[in-house]
Amino acid sequence: EAFYVNLLGLDRVASGLLTGSDIEQAVGLPKGAGLDYRVLGRAEDPMGRVQVLEYQGARGKGLYHRAKPPALGHLHATWHVRTVAPLAARSTGSSALSAARGG
């Protein structure tokens, strides 16, 4: 999440923790597990949203031998912007890069 908020400048527009039998059935979670979600983007623009999902209380099984926790996936995305100047300005500070890298 830090990468999208600190470096790309997106806002958290929604978040929550879903628990209970409905989400367990919908996602296939074990009893007592939950789904922590965050939706990032711009409140005034419903397009271009990013969802960050984290399962709580669910033990996984390795389905791909090269995936080692906590790096179990990635996303490729493209943003079309008028200028990269704001991104370049945020990326010059070591704190922005450190936060974007999870540091």
C-alpha positions in Angstrom: 0.0 0.0 0.0 2.8 2.4 0.8 4.0 2.4 -2.8 0.6 3.5 -4.1 0.0 6.1 -1.4 3.5 7.6 -0.9 5.0 7.3 -4.3 2.0 7.4 -6.7 0.0 9.7 -4.5 -3.2 7.6 -4.4 -5.7 8.0 -1.6 -7.3 5.3 0.5 -10.9 5.5 -0.5 -12.2 2.5 1.3 -11.0 -0.2 3.7 -12.3 -2.8 6.1 -12.1 -6.3 7.5 -14.7 -8.8 6.2 -15.3 -11.7 8.5 -18.0 -14.3 9.0 -19.6 -17.2 7.2 -20.6 -15.1 4.1 -17.0 -14.1 3.2 -15.7 -17.5 4.2 -18.0 -19.1 1.7 -17.5 -16.5 -1.1 -13.7 -16.6 -1.0 -13.2 -20.2 0.3 -11.7 -19.1 3.6 -11.5 -21.5 6.6 -13.8 -20.8 9.6 -12.7 -17.8 11.6 -10.5 -16.3 8.8 -11.1 -12.8 7.3 -10.3 -10.6 4.4 -8.6 -7.2 5.1 -9.1 -4.9 2.1 -8.0 -1.5 1.0 -9.1 0.4 -2.1 -6.8 3.1 -3.4 -7.4 5.7 -6.0 -9.2 9.1 -6.1 -12.5 9.6 -4.4 -13.8 11.7 -7.3 -12.7 9.1 -10.0 -14.1 5.6 -9.8 -11.8 4.4 -12.6 -8.2 3.3 -11.9 -8.7 1.8 -8.5 -6.2 -0.5 -6.9 -7.4 -3.2 -4.4 -4.9 -4.4 -1.8 -6.1 -7.7 -0.2 -4.7 -9.5 2.8 -6.1 -12.7 4.2 -6.3 -12.9 8.0 -6.1 -16.2 9.9 -5.8 -18.4 6.8 -2.8 -20.7 6.3 -1.9 -21.1 2.6 -0.3 -23.9 0.7 2.4 -23.5 -1.9 1.0 -23.8 -5.4 4.1 -22.4 -7.1 7.6 -23.5 -6.1 9.2 -20.1 -6.9 6.8 -18.1 -4.7 8.2 -17.6 -1.2 6.3 -15.7 1.5 5.7 -12.8 1.8 6.2 -12.2 -2.0 3.5 -14.4 -3.4 2.3 -12.3 -6.3 2.6 -9.1 -8.2 0.6 -6.8 -10.4 1.5 -4.9 -13.6 -0.5 -1.8 -14.2 -0.3 1.3 -16.4 -1.3 4.8 -15.5 -1.8 7.5 -18.2 -0.9 11.0 -16.8 -0.4 14.4 -18.2 3.0 14.8 -16.6 5.4 12.6 -14.5 6.7 15.7 -12.6 4.8 15.0 -9.3 5.9 11.4 -9.3 9.5 12.4 -10.0 9.3 14.9 -7.2 8.0 12.3 -4.7 10.6 9.7 -5.8 13.6 12.0 -5.1 13.2 11.8 -1.4 14.7 8.7 0.2 11.7 8.4 2.6 9.3 8.1 -0.4 11.4 5.4 -2.0 12.0 3.6 1.3 8.2 3.6 2.1 7.5 2.4 -1.5 9.8 -0.5 -1.0 8.2 -1.3 2.4 11.1 0.0 4.4 
